[in-house]
Structures are given as structure tokens and as C-alpha cells.
Amino acid sequence: MAPSWCCGGWTRSASTIWNRRCSRGAEWIRHGAEFDGGWGETCGTYDDPDLRGEGESTPSQTGLALLGLLAAGDDRSDSLAKGVRWL
């Protein structure tokens, strides 16, 4: 059973704030897509933050990015379609 806050305990303003945050998060995810349509980065990211988002696409990171887009309500973007094709 879902918690009550998930099912409608939000006020209108809280819902608007939540939607804005989800939209910004989805845009951040879309911005990180690689040219091949997937998402990925190397383990070097932990040592050098400048490497964030750099590296070959991987199925695990692409899948997580797609889940994030879907959770944010993005079910029609080019990024989503390219990611699904990449998988």
C-alpha cells in the first residue's frame, strides 16, 4: 500500500513544487545522454568530478536514466526513445 502522501495528501502548491522539481530532474537526465542515445560514465568520476557523464554508455546506467525519465512523467521525449533503442 502506498503512503498517504503519495495518494493525494499534497496541497496545490506542494504539487506544483514537486512537478517543477521533477521537470528539472528530467531535464538534467536528458542533458546527460551520450550521442549514441545511452547514458554512462567511468569509475574515474569518483576521483575526478570533471569526468561526470563521460564514458561509454552502459545498460545499467541507461536503464536507470530511463526509469528516472519515466518516473518524472516523460514518456515521449526523443531522449527516452533513443535510450530505449540503445538498450
PDB file of N, CA, C and O in Angstrom:
ATOM      1  N   MET A   1       0.839  -1.172   0.000  1.00  0.00           N
ATOM      2  CA  MET A   1       0.000   0.000   0.000  1.00  0.00           C
ATOM      3  C   MET A   1       0.890   1.244   0.000  1.00  0.00           C
ATOM      4  O   MET A   1       1.880   1.309   0.730  1.00  0.00           O
ATOM      5  N   ALA A   2       0.534   2.214  -0.813  1.00  0.00           N
ATOM      6  CA  ALA A   2       1.318   3.444  -0.930  1.00  0.00           C
ATOM      7  C   ALA A   2       1.069   4.347   0.271  1.00  0.00           C
ATOM      8  O   ALA A   2      -0.040   4.384   0.803  1.00  0.00           O
ATOM      9  N   PRO A   3       2.101   5.076   0.700  1.00  0.00           N
ATOM     10  CA  PRO A   3       1.896   6.032   1.784  1.00  0.00           C
ATOM     11  C   PRO A   3       0.868   7.083   1.399  1.00  0.00           C
ATOM     12  O   PRO A   3       0.670   7.356   0.215  1.00  0.00           O
ATOM     13  N   SER A   4       0.222   7.666   2.378  1.00  0.00           N
ATOM     14  CA  SER A   4      -0.843   8.629   2.093  1.00  0.00           C
ATOM     15  C   SER A   4      -0.344   9.842   1.328  1.00  0.00           C
ATOM     16  O   SER A   4      -1.080  10.398   0.513  1.00  0.00           O
ATOM     17  N   TRP A   5       0.919  10.276   1.576  1.00  0.00           N
ATOM     18  CA  TRP A   5       1.426  11.449   0.861  1.00  0.00           C
ATOM     19  C   TRP A   5       1.533  11.184  -0.622  1.00  0.00           C
ATOM     20  O   TRP A   5       1.544  12.118  -1.425  1.00  0.00           O
ATOM     21  N   CYS A   6       1.612   9.929  -0.990  1.00  0.00           N
ATOM     22  CA  CYS A   6       1.720   9.560  -2.401  1.00  0.00           C
ATOM     23  C   CYS A   6       0.361   9.637  -3.083  1.00  0.00           C
ATOM     24  O   CYS A   6       0.283   9.821  -4.298  1.00  0.00           O
ATOM     25  N   CYS A   7      -0.666   9.500  -2.336  1.00  0.00           N
ATOM     26  CA  CYS A   7      -2.003   9.336  -2.919  1.00  0.00           C
ATOM     27  C   CYS A   7      -2.844  10.591  -2.896  1.00  0.00           C
ATOM     28  O   CYS A   7      -4.042  10.521  -3.172  1.00  0.00           O
ATOM     29  N   GLY A   8      -2.280  11.715  -2.584  1.00  0.00           N
ATOM     30  CA  GLY A   8      -3.084  12.915  -2.712  1.00  0.00           C
ATOM     31  C   GLY A   8      -3.104  13.811  -1.502  1.00  0.00           C
ATOM     32  O   GLY A   8      -3.939  14.713  -1.436  1.00  0.00           O
ATOM     33  N   GLY A   9      -2.236  13.613  -0.550  1.00  0.00           N
ATOM     34  CA  GLY A   9      -2.212  14.488   0.600  1.00  0.00           C
ATOM     35  C   GLY A   9      -1.514  15.815   0.321  1.00  0.00           C
ATOM     36  O   GLY A   9      -1.368  16.635   1.227  1.00  0.00           O
ATOM     37  N   TRP A  10      -1.086  16.038  -0.906  1.00  0.00           N
ATOM     38  CA  TRP A  10      -0.364  17.257  -1.276  1.00  0.00           C
ATOM     39  C   TRP A  10      -1.320  18.425  -1.454  1.00  0.00           C
ATOM     40  O   TRP A  10      -2.448  18.246  -1.913  1.00  0.00           O
ATOM     41  N   THR A  11      -0.876  19.606  -1.095  1.00  0.00           N
ATOM     42  CA  THR A  11      -1.620  20.815  -1.427  1.00  0.00           C
ATOM     43  C   THR A  11      -1.286  21.185  -2.861  1.00  0.00           C
ATOM     44  O   THR A  11      -0.370  20.619  -3.458  1.00  0.00           O
ATOM     45  N   ARG A  12      -2.013  22.114  -3.401  1.00  0.00           N
ATOM     46  CA  ARG A  12      -1.760  22.532  -4.785  1.00  0.00           C
ATOM     47  C   ARG A  12      -0.341  23.080  -4.938  1.00  0.00           C
ATOM     48  O   ARG A  12       0.340  22.754  -5.910  1.00  0.00           O
ATOM     49  N   SER A  13       0.111  23.902  -4.001  1.00  0.00           N
ATOM     50  CA  SER A  13       1.447  24.488  -4.130  1.00  0.00           C
ATOM     51  C   SER A  13       2.533  23.436  -3.980  1.00  0.00           C
ATOM     52  O   SER A  13       3.541  23.490  -4.684  1.00  0.00           O
ATOM     53  N   ALA A  14       2.349  22.486  -3.082  1.00  0.00           N
ATOM     54  CA  ALA A  14       3.342  21.415  -2.931  1.00  0.00           C
ATOM     55  C   ALA A  14       3.413  20.590  -4.201  1.00  0.00           C
ATOM     56  O   ALA A  14       4.494  20.177  -4.621  1.00  0.00           O
ATOM     57  N   SER A  15       2.271  20.352  -4.807  1.00  0.00           N
ATOM     58  CA  SER A  15       2.240  19.583  -6.048  1.00  0.00           C
ATOM     59  C   SER A  15       2.966  20.333  -7.159  1.00  0.00           C
ATOM     60  O   SER A  15       3.688  19.727  -7.951  1.00  0.00           O
ATOM     61  N   THR A  16       2.778  21.637  -7.217  1.00  0.00           N
ATOM     62  CA  THR A  16       3.450  22.452  -8.228  1.00  0.00           C
ATOM     63  C   THR A  16       4.961  22.418  -8.025  1.00  0.00           C
ATOM     64  O   THR A  16       5.723  22.279  -8.982  1.00  0.00           O
ATOM     65  N   ILE A  17       5.383  22.546  -6.776  1.00  0.00           N
ATOM     66  CA  ILE A  17       6.812  22.479  -6.472  1.00  0.00           C
ATOM     67  C   ILE A  17       7.361  21.122  -6.865  1.00  0.00           C
ATOM     68  O   ILE A  17       8.425  21.044  -7.480  1.00  0.00           O
ATOM     69  N   TRP A  18       6.655  20.044  -6.523  1.00  0.00           N
ATOM     70  CA  TRP A  18       7.083  18.687  -6.869  1.00  0.00           C
ATOM     71  C   TRP A  18       7.201  18.530  -8.382  1.00  0.00           C
ATOM     72  O   TRP A  18       8.180  17.962  -8.868  1.00  0.00           O
ATOM     73  N   ASN A  19       6.224  19.023  -9.127  1.00  0.00           N
ATOM     74  CA  ASN A  19       6.256  18.909 -10.588  1.00  0.00           C
ATOM     75  C   ASN A  19       7.439  19.678 -11.168  1.00  0.00           C
ATOM     76  O   ASN A  19       8.090  19.201 -12.098  1.00  0.00           O
ATOM     77  N   ARG A  20       7.725  20.867 -10.625  1.00  0.00           N
ATOM     78  CA  ARG A  20       8.873  21.636 -11.101  1.00  0.00           C
ATOM     79  C   ARG A  20      10.174  20.893 -10.839  1.00  0.00           C
ATOM     80  O   ARG A  20      11.063  20.856 -11.690  1.00  0.00           O
ATOM     81  N   ARG A  21      10.277  20.308  -9.665  1.00  0.00           N
ATOM     82  CA  ARG A  21      11.494  19.557  -9.337  1.00  0.00           C
ATOM     83  C   ARG A  21      11.652  18.346 -10.243  1.00  0.00           C
ATOM     84  O   ARG A  21      12.756  18.046 -10.697  1.00  0.00           O
ATOM     85  N   CYS A  22      10.567  17.662 -10.504  1.00  0.00           N
ATOM     86  CA  CYS A  22      10.625  16.501 -11.405  1.00  0.00           C
ATOM     87  C   CYS A  22      11.013  16.930 -12.809  1.00  0.00           C
ATOM     88  O   CYS A  22      11.801  16.254 -13.470  1.00  0.00           O
ATOM     89  N   SER A  23      10.474  18.034 -13.261  1.00  0.00           N
ATOM     90  CA  SER A  23      10.810  18.529 -14.601  1.00  0.00           C
ATOM     91  C   SER A  23      12.284  18.906 -14.697  1.00  0.00           C
ATOM     92  O   SER A  23      12.941  18.605 -15.694  1.00  0.00           O
ATOM     93  N   ARG A  24      12.800  19.562 -13.667  1.00  0.00           N
ATOM     94  CA  ARG A  24      14.228  19.923 -13.669  1.00  0.00           C
ATOM     95  C   ARG A  24      15.097  18.681 -13.614  1.00  0.00           C
ATOM     96  O   ARG A  24      16.131  18.614 -14.279  1.00  0.00           O
ATOM     97  N   GLY A  25      14.684  17.695 -12.825  1.00  0.00           N
ATOM     98  CA  GLY A  25      15.444  16.451 -12.745  1.00  0.00           C
ATOM     99  C   GLY A  25      15.466  15.719 -14.074  1.00  0.00           C
ATOM    100  O   GLY A  25      16.503  15.205 -14.495  1.00  0.00           O
ATOM    101  N   ALA A  26      14.315  15.674 -14.734  1.00  0.00           N
ATOM    102  CA  ALA A  26      14.247  15.010 -16.042  1.00  0.00           C
ATOM    103  C   ALA A  26      15.118  15.737 -17.062  1.00  0.00           C
ATOM    104  O   ALA A  26      15.768  15.099 -17.889  1.00  0.00           O
ATOM    105  N   GLU A  27      15.133  17.063 -17.007  1.00  0.00           N
ATOM    106  CA  GLU A  27      15.974  17.817 -17.935  1.00  0.00           C
ATOM    107  C   GLU A  27      17.454  17.530 -17.677  1.00  0.00           C
ATOM    108  O   GLU A  27      18.242  17.416 -18.615  1.00  0.00           O
ATOM    109  N   TRP A  28      17.822  17.415 -16.408  1.00  0.00           N
ATOM    110  CA  TRP A  28      19.204  17.086 -16.055  1.00  0.00           C
ATOM    111  C   TRP A  28      19.580  15.709 -16.600  1.00  0.00           C
ATOM    112  O   TRP A  28      20.684  15.523 -17.111  1.00  0.00           O
ATOM    113  N   ILE A  29      18.670  14.751 -16.492  1.00  0.00           N
ATOM    114  CA  ILE A  29      18.922  13.404 -17.016  1.00  0.00           C
ATOM    115  C   ILE A  29      19.061  13.455 -18.532  1.00  0.00           C
ATOM    116  O   ILE A  29      19.997  12.884 -19.092  1.00  0.00           O
ATOM    117  N   ARG A  30      18.126  14.141 -19.199  1.00  0.00           N
ATOM    118  CA  ARG A  30      18.192  14.232 -20.666  1.00  0.00           C
ATOM    119  C   ARG A  30      19.502  14.878 -21.108  1.00  0.00           C
ATOM    120  O   ARG A  30      20.086  14.462 -22.109  1.00  0.00           O
ATOM    121  N   HIS A  31      19.965  15.875 -20.388  1.00  0.00           N
ATOM    122  CA  HIS A  31      21.203  16.583 -20.726  1.00  0.00           C
ATOM    123  C   HIS A  31      22.426  15.660 -20.649  1.00  0.00           C
ATOM    124  O   HIS A  31      23.426  15.903 -21.325  1.00  0.00           O
ATOM    125  N   GLY A  32      22.353  14.615 -19.837  1.00  0.00           N
ATOM    126  CA  GLY A  32      23.482  13.708 -19.669  1.00  0.00           C
ATOM    127  C   GLY A  32      23.554  12.578 -20.681  1.00  0.00           C
ATOM    128  O   GLY A  32      24.465  11.753 -20.621  1.00  0.00           O
ATOM    129  N   ALA A  33      22.614  12.528 -21.605  1.00  0.00           N
ATOM    130  CA  ALA A  33      22.614  11.453 -22.599  1.00  0.00           C
ATOM    131  C   ALA A  33      23.835  11.560 -23.510  1.00  0.00           C
ATOM    132  O   ALA A  33      24.268  12.658 -23.862  1.00  0.00           O
ATOM    133  N   GLU A  34      24.375  10.416 -23.882  1.00  0.00           N
ATOM    134  CA  GLU A  34      25.504  10.358 -24.813  1.00  0.00           C
ATOM    135  C   GLU A  34      24.979  10.475 -26.245  1.00  0.00           C
ATOM    136  O   GLU A  34      23.779  10.344 -26.486  1.00  0.00           O
ATOM    137  N   PHE A  35      25.874  10.718 -27.175  1.00  0.00           N
ATOM    138  CA  PHE A  35      25.479  10.851 -28.574  1.00  0.00           C
ATOM    139  C   PHE A  35      24.874   9.568 -29.132  1.00  0.00           C
ATOM    140  O   PHE A  35      24.080   9.610 -30.071  1.00  0.00           O
ATOM    141  N   ASP A  36      25.250   8.420 -28.551  1.00  0.00           N
ATOM    142  CA  ASP A  36      24.714   7.150 -29.051  1.00  0.00           C
ATOM    143  C   ASP A  36      23.309   6.851 -28.523  1.00  0.00           C
ATOM    144  O   ASP A  36      22.708   5.846 -28.904  1.00  0.00           O
ATOM    145  N   GLY A  37      22.785   7.704 -27.660  1.00  0.00           N
ATOM    146  CA  GLY A  37      21.432   7.533 -27.130  1.00  0.00           C
ATOM    147  C   GLY A  37      21.381   6.962 -25.725  1.00  0.00           C
ATOM    148  O   GLY A  37      20.332   6.999 -25.082  1.00  0.00           O
ATOM    149  N   GLY A  38      22.506   6.428 -25.234  1.00  0.00           N
ATOM    150  CA  GLY A  38      22.533   5.848 -23.895  1.00  0.00           C
ATOM    151  C   GLY A  38      23.133   6.813 -22.884  1.00  0.00           C
ATOM    152  O   GLY A  38      23.412   7.971 -23.191  1.00  0.00           O
ATOM    153  N   TRP A  39      23.324   6.311 -21.679  1.00  0.00           N
ATOM    154  CA  TRP A  39      23.952   7.076 -20.599  1.00  0.00           C
ATOM    155  C   TRP A  39      25.087   6.242 -20.027  1.00  0.00           C
ATOM    156  O   TRP A  39      25.020   5.013 -20.023  1.00  0.00           O
ATOM    157  N   GLY A  40      26.124   6.906 -19.546  1.00  0.00           N
ATOM    158  CA  GLY A  40      27.219   6.181 -18.933  1.00  0.00           C
ATOM    159  C   GLY A  40      28.313   7.102 -18.452  1.00  0.00           C
ATOM    160  O   GLY A  40      28.388   8.263 -18.853  1.00  0.00           O
ATOM    161  N   GLU A  41      29.151   6.581 -17.599  1.00  0.00           N
ATOM    162  CA  GLU A  41      30.342   7.279 -17.148  1.00  0.00           C
ATOM    163  C   GLU A  41      31.314   6.264 -16.583  1.00  0.00           C
ATOM    164  O   GLU A  41      30.959   5.105 -16.369  1.00  0.00           O
ATOM    165  N   THR A  42      32.539   6.697 -16.341  1.00  0.00           N
ATOM    166  CA  THR A  42      33.557   5.784 -15.845  1.00  0.00           C
ATOM    167  C   THR A  42      33.624   5.827 -14.325  1.00  0.00           C
ATOM    168  O   THR A  42      33.048   6.712 -13.692  1.00  0.00           O
ATOM    169  N   CYS A  43      34.322   4.877 -13.756  1.00  0.00           N
ATOM    170  CA  CYS A  43      34.534   4.869 -12.307  1.00  0.00           C
ATOM    171  C   CYS A  43      35.441   6.011 -11.878  1.00  0.00           C
ATOM    172  O   CYS A  43      35.481   6.359 -10.697  1.00  0.00           O
ATOM    173  N   GLY A  44      36.170   6.598 -12.822  1.00  0.00           N
ATOM    174  CA  GLY A  44      37.028   7.729 -12.521  1.00  0.00           C
ATOM    175  C   GLY A  44      36.261   8.938 -12.001  1.00  0.00           C
ATOM    176  O   GLY A  44      36.854   9.855 -11.432  1.00  0.00           O
ATOM    177  N   THR A  45      34.961   8.941 -12.193  1.00  0.00           N
ATOM    178  CA  THR A  45      34.109  10.015 -11.695  1.00  0.00           C
ATOM    179  C   THR A  45      34.267  10.214 -10.198  1.00  0.00           C
ATOM    180  O   THR A  45      34.175  11.337  -9.702  1.00  0.00           O
ATOM    181  N   TYR A  46      34.504   9.126  -9.479  1.00  0.00           N
ATOM    182  CA  TYR A  46      34.625   9.227  -8.026  1.00  0.00           C
ATOM    183  C   TYR A  46      35.877   9.987  -7.615  1.00  0.00           C
ATOM    184  O   TYR A  46      35.894  10.627  -6.564  1.00  0.00           O
ATOM    185  N   ASP A  47      36.926   9.922  -8.433  1.00  0.00           N
ATOM    186  CA  ASP A  47      38.169  10.614  -8.136  1.00  0.00           C
ATOM    187  C   ASP A  47      38.244  12.004  -8.767  1.00  0.00           C
ATOM    188  O   ASP A  47      38.885  12.906  -8.228  1.00  0.00           O
ATOM    189  N   ASP A  48      37.587  12.166  -9.902  1.00  0.00           N
ATOM    190  CA  ASP A  48      37.662  13.429 -10.635  1.00  0.00           C
ATOM    191  C   ASP A  48      36.263  13.854 -11.072  1.00  0.00           C
ATOM    192  O   ASP A  48      35.759  13.349 -12.075  1.00  0.00           O
ATOM    193  N   PRO A  49      35.628  14.765 -10.347  1.00  0.00           N
ATOM    194  CA  PRO A  49      34.272  15.195 -10.681  1.00  0.00           C
ATOM    195  C   PRO A  49      34.138  15.781 -12.087  1.00  0.00           C
ATOM    196  O   PRO A  49      33.032  15.827 -12.626  1.00  0.00           O
ATOM    197  N   ASP A  50      35.238  16.228 -12.687  1.00  0.00           N
ATOM    198  CA  ASP A  50      35.170  16.762 -14.044  1.00  0.00           C
ATOM    199  C   ASP A  50      34.818  15.683 -15.070  1.00  0.00           C
ATOM    200  O   ASP A  50      34.453  15.997 -16.203  1.00  0.00           O
ATOM    201  N   LEU A  51      34.927  14.430 -14.678  1.00  0.00           N
ATOM    202  CA  LEU A  51      34.617  13.319 -15.587  1.00  0.00           C
ATOM    203  C   LEU A  51      33.138  12.913 -15.541  1.00  0.00           C
ATOM    204  O   LEU A  51      32.738  11.967 -16.220  1.00  0.00           O
ATOM    205  N   ARG A  52      32.333  13.611 -14.755  1.00  0.00           N
ATOM    206  CA  ARG A  52      30.912  13.255 -14.658  1.00  0.00           C
ATOM    207  C   ARG A  52      30.267  13.158 -16.028  1.00  0.00           C
ATOM    208  O   ARG A  52      30.392  14.062 -16.855  1.00  0.00           O
ATOM    209  N   GLY A  53      29.590  12.074 -16.253  1.00  0.00           N
ATOM    210  CA  GLY A  53      28.888  11.889 -17.509  1.00  0.00           C
ATOM    211  C   GLY A  53      29.767  11.506 -18.680  1.00  0.00           C
ATOM    212  O   GLY A  53      29.278  11.372 -19.801  1.00  0.00           O
ATOM    213  N   GLU A  54      31.050  11.329 -18.443  1.00  0.00           N
ATOM    214  CA  GLU A  54      31.978  10.968 -19.516  1.00  0.00           C
ATOM    215  C   GLU A  54      32.208   9.463 -19.501  1.00  0.00           C
ATOM    216  O   GLU A  54      32.419   8.876 -18.440  1.00  0.00           O
ATOM    217  N   GLY A  55      32.171   8.853 -20.645  1.00  0.00           N
ATOM    218  CA  GLY A  55      32.435   7.430 -20.751  1.00  0.00           C
ATOM    219  C   GLY A  55      31.420   6.755 -21.649  1.00  0.00           C
ATOM    220  O   GLY A  55      30.437   7.360 -22.077  1.00  0.00           O
ATOM    221  N   GLU A  56      31.675   5.503 -21.922  1.00  0.00           N
ATOM    222  CA  GLU A  56      30.781   4.736 -22.792  1.00  0.00           C
ATOM    223  C   GLU A  56      29.446   4.487 -22.107  1.00  0.00           C
ATOM    224  O   GLU A  56      29.374   4.345 -20.887  1.00  0.00           O
ATOM    225  N   SER A  57      28.412   4.437 -22.897  1.00  0.00           N
ATOM    226  CA  SER A  57      27.089   4.113 -22.368  1.00  0.00           C
ATOM    227  C   SER A  57      27.078   2.688 -21.860  1.00  0.00           C
ATOM    228  O   SER A  57      27.727   1.809 -22.427  1.00  0.00           O
ATOM    229  N   THR A  58      26.340   2.464 -20.792  1.00  0.00           N
ATOM    230  CA  THR A  58      26.198   1.122 -20.235  1.00  0.00           C
ATOM    231  C   THR A  58      24.720   0.803 -20.075  1.00  0.00           C
ATOM    232  O   THR A  58      23.907   1.706 -19.876  1.00  0.00           O
ATOM    233  N   PRO A  59      24.365  -0.481 -20.162  1.00  0.00           N
ATOM    234  CA  PRO A  59      22.958  -0.849 -19.992  1.00  0.00           C
ATOM    235  C   PRO A  59      22.412  -0.442 -18.622  1.00  0.00           C
ATOM    236  O   PRO A  59      21.272   0.011 -18.521  1.00  0.00           O
ATOM    237  N   SER A  60      23.216  -0.600 -17.569  1.00  0.00           N
ATOM    238  CA  SER A  60      22.708  -0.291 -16.228  1.00  0.00           C
ATOM    239  C   SER A  60      22.419   1.199 -16.075  1.00  0.00           C
ATOM    240  O   SER A  60      21.362   1.574 -15.569  1.00  0.00           O
ATOM    241  N   GLN A  61      23.335   2.044 -16.502  1.00  0.00           N
ATOM    242  CA  GLN A  61      23.121   3.480 -16.349  1.00  0.00           C
ATOM    243  C   GLN A  61      22.055   4.005 -17.303  1.00  0.00           C
ATOM    244  O   GLN A  61      21.322   4.937 -16.973  1.00  0.00           O
ATOM    245  N   THR A  62      21.974   3.409 -18.476  1.00  0.00           N
ATOM    246  CA  THR A  62      20.913   3.799 -19.401  1.00  0.00           C
ATOM    247  C   THR A  62      19.553   3.410 -18.836  1.00  0.00           C
ATOM    248  O   THR A  62      18.602   4.189 -18.905  1.00  0.00           O
ATOM    249  N   GLY A  63      19.459   2.217 -18.282  1.00  0.00           N
ATOM    250  CA  GLY A  63      18.199   1.782 -17.678  1.00  0.00           C
ATOM    251  C   GLY A  63      17.780   2.670 -16.524  1.00  0.00           C
ATOM    252  O   GLY A  63      16.604   3.008 -16.391  1.00  0.00           O
ATOM    253  N   LEU A  64      18.739   3.051 -15.683  1.00  0.00           N
ATOM    254  CA  LEU A  64      18.416   3.934 -14.559  1.00  0.00           C
ATOM    255  C   LEU A  64      17.971   5.310 -15.045  1.00  0.00           C
ATOM    256  O   LEU A  64      17.048   5.898 -14.482  1.00  0.00           O
ATOM    257  N   ALA A  65      18.613   5.819 -16.073  1.00  0.00           N
ATOM    258  CA  ALA A  65      18.212   7.117 -16.627  1.00  0.00           C
ATOM    259  C   ALA A  65      16.794   7.046 -17.179  1.00  0.00           C
ATOM    260  O   ALA A  65      15.993   7.957 -16.971  1.00  0.00           O
ATOM    261  N   LEU A  66      16.489   5.962 -17.882  1.00  0.00           N
ATOM    262  CA  LEU A  66      15.143   5.807 -18.436  1.00  0.00           C
ATOM    263  C   LEU A  66      14.100   5.704 -17.332  1.00  0.00           C
ATOM    264  O   LEU A  66      13.015   6.272 -17.452  1.00  0.00           O
ATOM    265  N   LEU A  67      14.413   4.991 -16.265  1.00  0.00           N
ATOM    266  CA  LEU A  67      13.490   4.906 -15.135  1.00  0.00           C
ATOM    267  C   LEU A  67      13.246   6.287 -14.532  1.00  0.00           C
ATOM    268  O   LEU A  67      12.117   6.623 -14.173  1.00  0.00           O
ATOM    269  N   GLY A  68      14.307   7.082 -14.422  1.00  0.00           N
ATOM    270  CA  GLY A  68      14.157   8.438 -13.897  1.00  0.00           C
ATOM    271  C   GLY A  68      13.265   9.295 -14.782  1.00  0.00           C
ATOM    272  O   GLY A  68      12.422  10.040 -14.283  1.00  0.00           O
ATOM    273  N   LEU A  69      13.447   9.191 -16.094  1.00  0.00           N
ATOM    274  CA  LEU A  69      12.599   9.949 -17.016  1.00  0.00           C
ATOM    275  C   LEU A  69      11.146   9.524 -16.905  1.00  0.00           C
ATOM    276  O   LEU A  69      10.247  10.365 -16.859  1.00  0.00           O
ATOM    277  N   LEU A  70      10.917   8.225 -16.862  1.00  0.00           N
ATOM    278  CA  LEU A  70       9.542   7.729 -16.747  1.00  0.00           C
ATOM    279  C   LEU A  70       8.908   8.146 -15.423  1.00  0.00           C
ATOM    280  O   LEU A  70       7.731   8.506 -15.381  1.00  0.00           O
ATOM    281  N   ALA A  71       9.684   8.096 -14.345  1.00  0.00           N
ATOM    282  CA  ALA A  71       9.161   8.494 -13.036  1.00  0.00           C
ATOM    283  C   ALA A  71       8.787   9.975 -13.018  1.00  0.00           C
ATOM    284  O   ALA A  71       7.886  10.381 -12.284  1.00  0.00           O
ATOM    285  N   ALA A  72       9.475  10.776 -13.821  1.00  0.00           N
ATOM    286  CA  ALA A  72       9.180  12.204 -13.897  1.00  0.00           C
ATOM    287  C   ALA A  72       8.034  12.503 -14.862  1.00  0.00           C
ATOM    288  O   ALA A  72       7.672  13.662 -15.063  1.00  0.00           O
ATOM    289  N   GLY A  73       7.468  11.460 -15.455  1.00  0.00           N
ATOM    290  CA  GLY A  73       6.341  11.645 -16.360  1.00  0.00           C
ATOM    291  C   GLY A  73       6.731  11.835 -17.814  1.00  0.00           C
ATOM    292  O   GLY A  73       5.882  12.164 -18.643  1.00  0.00           O
ATOM    293  N   ASP A  74       7.992  11.635 -18.137  1.00  0.00           N
ATOM    294  CA  ASP A  74       8.470  11.783 -19.510  1.00  0.00           C
ATOM    295  C   ASP A  74       8.283  10.452 -20.233  1.00  0.00           C
ATOM    296  O   ASP A  74       9.050   9.509 -20.032  1.00  0.00           O
ATOM    297  N   ASP A  75       7.266  10.391 -21.066  1.00  0.00           N
ATOM    298  CA  ASP A  75       7.053   9.150 -21.810  1.00  0.00           C
ATOM    299  C   ASP A  75       7.060   9.377 -23.319  1.00  0.00           C
ATOM    300  O   ASP A  75       6.644   8.505 -24.081  1.00  0.00           O
ATOM    301  N   ARG A  76       7.537  10.560 -23.758  1.00  0.00           N
ATOM    302  CA  ARG A  76       7.502  10.862 -25.182  1.00  0.00           C
ATOM    303  C   ARG A  76       8.730  11.589 -25.729  1.00  0.00           C
ATOM    304  O   ARG A  76       8.762  11.915 -26.915  1.00  0.00           O
ATOM    305  N   SER A  77       9.718  11.846 -24.916  1.00  0.00           N
ATOM    306  CA  SER A  77      10.850  12.647 -25.402  1.00  0.00           C
ATOM    307  C   SER A  77      11.746  11.855 -26.348  1.00  0.00           C
ATOM    308  O   SER A  77      11.743  10.624 -26.354  1.00  0.00           O
ATOM    309  N   ASP A  78      12.502  12.587 -27.138  1.00  0.00           N
ATOM    310  CA  ASP A  78      13.483  11.955 -28.026  1.00  0.00           C
ATOM    311  C   ASP A  78      14.536  11.210 -27.218  1.00  0.00           C
ATOM    312  O   ASP A  78      14.987  10.136 -27.617  1.00  0.00           O
ATOM    313  N   SER A  79      14.931  11.783 -26.074  1.00  0.00           N
ATOM    314  CA  SER A  79      15.941  11.139 -25.228  1.00  0.00           C
ATOM    315  C   SER A  79      15.458   9.771 -24.765  1.00  0.00           C
ATOM    316  O   SER A  79      16.218   8.802 -24.773  1.00  0.00           O
ATOM    317  N   LEU A  80      14.207   9.695 -24.366  1.00  0.00           N
ATOM    318  CA  LEU A  80      13.640   8.422 -23.923  1.00  0.00           C
ATOM    319  C   LEU A  80      13.647   7.408 -25.076  1.00  0.00           C
ATOM    320  O   LEU A  80      14.067   6.265 -24.901  1.00  0.00           O
ATOM    321  N   ALA A  81      13.183   7.833 -26.238  1.00  0.00           N
ATOM    322  CA  ALA A  81      13.126   6.933 -27.395  1.00  0.00           C
ATOM    323  C   ALA A  81      14.522   6.461 -27.803  1.00  0.00           C
ATOM    324  O   ALA A  81      14.713   5.285 -28.110  1.00  0.00           O
ATOM    325  N   LYS A  82      15.491   7.367 -27.806  1.00  0.00           N
ATOM    326  CA  LYS A  82      16.860   6.988 -28.169  1.00  0.00           C
ATOM    327  C   LYS A  82      17.450   6.027 -27.152  1.00  0.00           C
ATOM    328  O   LYS A  82      18.153   5.084 -27.517  1.00  0.00           O
ATOM    329  N   GLY A  83      17.164   6.266 -25.871  1.00  0.00           N
ATOM    330  CA  GLY A  83      17.656   5.364 -24.826  1.00  0.00           C
ATOM    331  C   GLY A  83      17.068   3.974 -24.951  1.00  0.00           C
ATOM    332  O   GLY A  83      17.778   2.981 -24.788  1.00  0.00           O
ATOM    333  N   VAL A  84      15.791   3.893 -25.237  1.00  0.00           N
ATOM    334  CA  VAL A  84      15.143   2.584 -25.413  1.00  0.00           C
ATOM    335  C   VAL A  84      15.751   1.871 -26.616  1.00  0.00           C
ATOM    336  O   VAL A  84      16.025   0.673 -26.555  1.00  0.00           O
ATOM    337  N   ARG A  85      15.963   2.603 -27.706  1.00  0.00           N
ATOM    338  CA  ARG A  85      16.605   1.993 -28.884  1.00  0.00           C
ATOM    339  C   ARG A  85      18.018   1.525 -28.553  1.00  0.00           C
ATOM    340  O   ARG A  85      18.446   0.468 -29.017  1.00  0.00           O
ATOM    341  N   TRP A  86      18.752   2.313 -27.745  1.00  0.00           N
ATOM    342  CA  TRP A  86      20.115   1.917 -27.391  1.00  0.00           C
ATOM    343  C   TRP A  86      20.100   0.605 -26.620  1.00  0.00           C
ATOM    344  O   TRP A  86      20.927  -0.274 -26.866  1.00  0.00           O
ATOM    345  N   LEU A  87      19.159   0.472 -25.686  1.00  0.00           N
ATOM    346  CA  LEU A  87      19.084  -0.789 -24.925  1.00  0.00           C
ATOM    347  C   LEU A  87      18.751  -1.944 -25.849  1.00  0.00           C
ATOM    348  O   LEU A  87      18.645  -3.085 -25.399  1.00  0.00           O
TER     349      LEU A  87
END
